[in-house]
């Protein structure tokens, strides 16, 4: 048995976006209060539809290419950030790794002899 009726044709995503936008306006838009927050929310939801359709219709190869560009940009920025942090903190790191003199470290014998 088929999951859809025999002569069923799928409705394109663009048509769904247009029809659902009209239905949202017809059901939820308050025409007597045009600048109500409810109406602005509806308009913002409708304005999101073209961007979502563009993402939906993007081919997998385009998605993979954009993902590689984003990862490369993140890696490059993190490398420059870490190298600048390393360069800024280099004197502190060198001082921390320097050998300490025995005189500066108090031992238990010298602490006990204090008058």
Protein Blocks (a to p, Z undefined) as FASTA:
>chain_A
ZZbdfklccddfklmmmmmmmmmmmmmmcfklmkbmklmmmmmmmmmmmmmmmmmmpcfk
lmmmmmmmmmmmmmmmmmmmmmmmmmmmmmmmmmmmpccdfklpccfklmmmpZZ
